[in-house]
Amino acid sequence: MAMDTAENILETIHMIREDRLDIRTVTMGISLLDCADADGERARERCRERIVTRAAHLVSTCEEIEAELGIPIINKRISVTPIALVAAASRERDLTPWAAMLDDAAKTAGVDFIGGFSALVEKGSTTGDEALMESIPQALSTTDIVCASVNIGSSRAGINMDAVARMGAAIKKSAQATPNGLGAAKLVVFANSVGDNPFMAGAFHGIEMPDCVVSVGVSGPGVIKRAIDEAAGLPFDALAETVKKAAFKVTRMGELVGTMAAERLGVRFGIVDLSLAPTAEVGDSVARALEAMGLERVGAHGTTAALALLNDAVKKGGLMACSRVGGLSGSFIPVSEDEGMIEAAALGAISLEKLEAMTAICSVGLDMIAIPGDTPAVSIAGMIADEAAIGVMNHKTTAVRIIPAPGTVEGDVVEFGGLLGKAPVMAVSPYSSEAFMARGGIIPAPVHGFKN
């Protein structure tokens, strides 16, 4: 038993030092529902006090755990109740002050990002929802660490195409209002969004959640790649077993950190999100893990099948390790945040169309993809509609985080910096979606969406 424990400790140390294993985020979810007030200024004061009080010790607690266990915790974040719901009672049309309040509260708490400048409009939008969507470009251009998201569809409700069109325009305006289009990197448009997602930019604290929870997002592409390397030449079923075992170990670490953080902060432990979240650093790439299965380059024929094996094995291994698995839990394929994806896009090995096909499998969707700055808003809306259709028809979360980088053309490279990395500007279809988007209305839910 002692030998087994020693081997596990040494293996964990190796995963941290050599395979870039870390806790990508510890995210505190905070309910603001009871902070609503007809007086917007008074409501914002209540919200700020709630956030600052609840998250007062979040960063210091994470730093203590990081030092105690020797496990890097990269980001400390906050998610809150969708602001469109909280601000509705004020009947304010400009919700930019709400974003400013979130920015100030998050900076006071010392966290990296705060999510929840959000609206849920899959069945239609209220006055408050419309106010939030209209405020997004200004809100993201005047704050530093606020993230926004809008859910425009679900398998039960269908796709709100009016909201899709509105969000296509919001993405375009958000990019135009910020350097390198960075505002659009803090904006996600979802179908089938979840209220316990700890990852930015799409995190918000769902209305079904308790007052305050702590959730963890793990990251282990390097660990998974090493496991795949060690399974060289094995058939796919044996490879899947190898990946499952590696995912089990990564998830155990996430559960330990989440449990410790929740106990010390005196709040409930939420979930562990199993998603493989890459970075632009060498050795931390989902693309390289896929290539290790035998693909010459990610984007080659067989890439979607490789991703299916990876995603399924990660989920199965994680579910065996922890009973509180949630969030998105799969594999992220953000172009700018994955060293292997960046190279593949620059070489032309992977296209927007191939990435769209892969989103039928991965955790989210078209993520951190730079497109030419003159791409029409209706074309962006068409991309959102396509992704939403994949999610709605397949009962999975899909999303779009597209950056129409101002002044760029296909082949340029946009530098975002930090975890956001850099992105080659990818080609989009030159053909128009304008007449299609002009129809408006709702694309009805699929027949298999009606389950009761």
N, C-alpha and C positions, 0 to 999 in steps of 0.2 A: 504493500500500500504506500509506504514511504517513497519507494522508488518511482511508483506511478505518479505520485504527487509531484516529486521533483522533476520528472519528465514533462509534466503538464506546465509547471512553472517556467521551465527552460523554453518550452515551445511558445508560450505566451510572450516571453521576452524577445524571442526571435521574430515573432509576428509583428511586434511593435517596432523593433529596431530595423529589421530587414524588409518587412512587407508593408510598412506604413500603416499598420492597423491602428485605428483610433476610434474614439467616440466622436462622430461628426457633430452632433449637437445634443445638448440637454435643453429642452424647451419647456418652459412653464406656461400652461394654459390657464387663463384667468377670465372668469365670467364677469361681464359688465352689465348684465341685463337689469339689475336693480339700481343702476346708476342713471337710468333714463330720467329726463325731466323736461317739462315744457320750456324751461329756461336753458338754452343751449350752453351758456357760459357756466351755469351752476352744474349742469350735467358733466361738462368737461372737467371741472374741478373735482367732482366725485370720482370720475374715471382715473384721473391722474393720481389722486390719493390712493385709490385701490391698487393701481399697478405698482406704484413706488413702494407701498407698504408690503404687498404680497411678495414682490421680487427683491426686497431689500438685501436679502442674504443669498440670493441665487448664485451670483458670481463667486463670492467668497467660499460658499459651500462646494461648488464645483472645483475650485482651485485646491481646496483641502483634500477632496477625494482624489484628484489628479496626482497630488503629491504623495498621498498615502498608498495608492495602488500602483503608481508609476504608469498609468494609462493616460495618454494625451486626450484632453477634452477640448476640441478645436473651437466650438462655438457655444455660447450661452445665449438663448433667445427667449422671446415672449410671444405668445399668441393670445389674442383677445376675441371676444364675441364680435361677429360681423358688425362693423360700425353703422351700416345702414339700418340695422335693427335698433341700436342704442340711440342713434341720432334722430330717429323718426319722430319721436314725441316733440322735438324742438321745432319741427317743420321748417328748418333752415334749408335753403337751396344751395348754398355754398358750404361744402363740408371740409374745405381746406383747413379751417381752424382745428378740426378734429384730428387731421393728420399731424398738424403742428403739435398738438397735445400729446399724441402718441410718440412722436419723435423726442420731445422733451422728457417724457416719462421714461422712455427706454434709455436715453442717455444718462439720466439720473441714476437709474438702476445699474448702469454699466454694461448692458448687454450689447450684442453685436447687431441684432435685427429685431424688429417687432412686426408681426403679421396680424392682419385682421381688418385692414381698411378694405372691407369686403362686402359683397352683396350676393344673395341667393335668389336668382331670378328665373329658374328653370320653367316655372309655370306662369310667369308674367312678373312685371315689376310694379312696385308701389312708388309713391312720390319720393319716399326716402331712398329707395333703390336707384331711381333715376337721378336724384341729386348726387348720390355717391359716384355713379358712373360718369356723370358730367364733370365731377371734381377731380377725377383721377389724374389727368395730365398735370394740372396745377399742383396737386398734392405731392406727386412724386418729384416734381421739379423744384419744390421748395423745402423738401425734407431730405435727410441723409440716410436714415436706416429704417424707414417705413416701407413695408411691402403690401401690395394690393392684390386682390383676387376677386373674380366673379365667376359663379357657377351658372352656366347658361343652358344646361341640359341634364337629363337623367333618364335612366332606362324606364322609369315609371311615368315621367312627365313628357318626354320627347325633347325637342330642341327649340328653344325660343330664338327664332331667327331674327327678330327685331333687336334682341339683345346682342346677338352675334354681330350684326351690322354695326351697332353702337360700339362694341368692343374693338372691332377692326379699326374704327376711327380713333378710339382711345389709345390703342397701341401706337398708331402712327403719330398722334399728337404728343404722346409721352416721349417718344424717341426724338422728335423734332425739338422738344423743349429742353433736352439735356445733352451734355457732351457725349459723343460717340453713341448716342441713343441709349445711354445707361438707364434712363427711366423705364424703358420697356423691359429691361432685365429684372426689374422689381415688380413686374406685373404678370400674373398668370390667369388664363381663362380656362375654366374647367368644364368637363362634363362628369357627373357622378363624383363630385368632390366629397372628401371625408372630413369630419370634424376633429379628428385626432392626429392629423398629419403634423409631425414636428419639423418638417423641412421647409425652408424658405425657397421661393417667395410665396408659396401657396398656403402657408399655415394660417388657420384661424381656429378659435375655440368654439366648437359646435354647441348649438343650443341644447343638445341632449347630454352635454357633459356636466360634471359636478362643478362646484364653485372654483376649485383650483386643483390642478393635477401637474405632475411632472412626467414627461415622456422623453424617450431617448431614441436618437437615430444613430445607428451604427454605420461603420464604413469598413469594408474589407476587400476591395478588388484585388489588392496585392496578395492577400492570403489565399483568395480563391484561385488566382493565377498560379501560385506556387503549387497548390493542390492539383490543378490541371496538368502542370508540367510534370509532376510526379506520377501522373496517370498516363504518360505518353504511350501510345500504342494500344491502350486498352479499349475494348468495345464501349459503345455509348452507355450501356446500362451500368457497367463498372465505373465509368467516368462520373455518371450521375451520383452514384453512391459516395464517391470520393468528395464531390462538391458538397453533398449533404452533410458529411461529417465535418468539413471545414466550416460550413455555415452554422452548424450546431455550436461550435466553440466560440465563434464570433458573437452569436446571440447571447450565450451565457454571460459573456463579459458585459454586454449591454444591459442585461437584466440586473446584474450585480450593481452596476453604477446607478441605474435608475432607482433601484430599491433603496440604496444608501442615501441618495439625494432626497428622495421623498421622505424617508424617516427623519433625516436631519432638518428638513425644512418644515416638517409637520403637516404635509399635504399628502394626498393620495398619489400612488404610483399609477400612471396611465398605461402606456404601452411601449413596447420596443418596435420600432420600424426597422425591418430587415433590409431595406433598400441598399444595394451596393451603390454608394455615392462616390464617383471618381473625382479627381482633381487634375489640374493641368501638369502636375509633377510626374516625372518618370517613376514607374513602379506603382502607380495608383490609378490604373486605367481599366475600365470595363472592356474597351475595345481590344486591348492586349490579351485579356482573358479569353475573349472569343477567338482571337487569332491563334492562341495557344492550343485550341482544339483542332487546328489543322487548316485554318483559312489563311491564304497568302496575305490577304488584307481584309479588314472589316469592310463590308459592302459587297464582297464576292458572293456569288450564288451559294446558298447554304447558311448565310449569316443569320437569317431569321430563325432557322431551325436551331442553330447553335444558341441563340438567345433564348429560345423556348426551353431548351434543356437547362440552361443556366438559371433562368428565372424560377422554373419549377423546383429544381433541386435546392435552391436557396430557401424557398418557401417551406419545403418539406423539412429541411434540416432545422430551420428556425422554429417551426411549430413544435418540433420534438423538444426543443430546448427551453421554451417559454410558453406559458399559457396565455400571456398577455401580448400577443402579437397584433399589431394594427397598423394604422397609417396607410402607406402606399405599398411597402414591403415587396420589393422585387429588384429590378435593375434600372438605374437611371442611364440614359444615353444622351447627356447634354454635349453638344459639339464643342463649345468653347471651354468646357470644364474637364475635358478628357484628352490627355496627350495623344492617345492613339486615334481618336476621332478627329482631332485637329489635323493630324498628318494625313489621314485618309481623305478628308474633305479638300485639303490643299492639293492632293494628287489627283482628285477627281474620282477616287475609288468609291466614294459614297455620295449619293444624291439626295435631294429633298424627298424624292419619290420613294427611295429605298428606306429612308428614315421613317417615312409615314407607314410603310409596311411593317417595320419593326415595332412601331407603337401599338400594333395589335397584340404584342407580347409583353412589352416592357412595363415598368411601373407607371410611367406618366405619358409623355407624348413628344411633340416637337419642342425640344428644349434647348434654349440658349443657342439659337441658330441665327446668324447674321444674314440678312438679305439686302439687296440694293435699296438705297435710301429713297428712290423714286417709285418703289412698289406701291401701287394704289391701295387705299384702305379697303376697297371691296375685294381685292385679291387676298389681303390678310384675313378678311372676314370669311372668304371661301376656305382658307386653310383651317380656320377655327371650326367651320361647319363640317369639314371632312373629318377632323379629329374627333369632334363630338359624335359624329355618326359611328365611328369605330367604337367609341366607348359605350354609347347608348345601345347599339346592337349586340355588344359582347358583354354587357353588364360589368364593365371595368372602368376605372378612372382613366381618363385621357385629358390632356391639357396642351395648351400652346403658350410658349414663351419665346416669341419671335422678336428680333431686333432689326427693324428697318433703319440701319445706321445712316444718318444724314450724310449726303455727299459721297457715298460709296457706290461702287459698281462691282459687278461680278469679278472675282479674282483678287479684290483688295483684302487686306487683313485688318480687323478691328481689335485693338487692345483694350480690354476692360480692366485688367489688373487683379491681383489677389486671387481668391478662389474662383472668380469669374473667368479668368484666363484670357484667351484670345480666340477669334473666330475668323476663318476665311469666309468671305462673302459668297454665298451660294446662289446659283441661278434659280429663278422662279419662272413659272409658265408665262409666256408673253400674251396669252389669250385672256380675254376679259370675263369676269364673273358678275359684271354689273347688272345685267338683266335678271340673272338668277337671284341675286341678293335683293333686287327691288321688289320681289314678290312679298317679302315680309311674312308675318304670321308664325305659326308653329308647325314644325315637322312632327307629326304624331308619334307617340311612343310605339315601339314594336309590339306585336301581339304577345310575344313571350315576356313582355315587361309587366303584364297583369298577373301577378301571383298573389294569392291570398289564401 
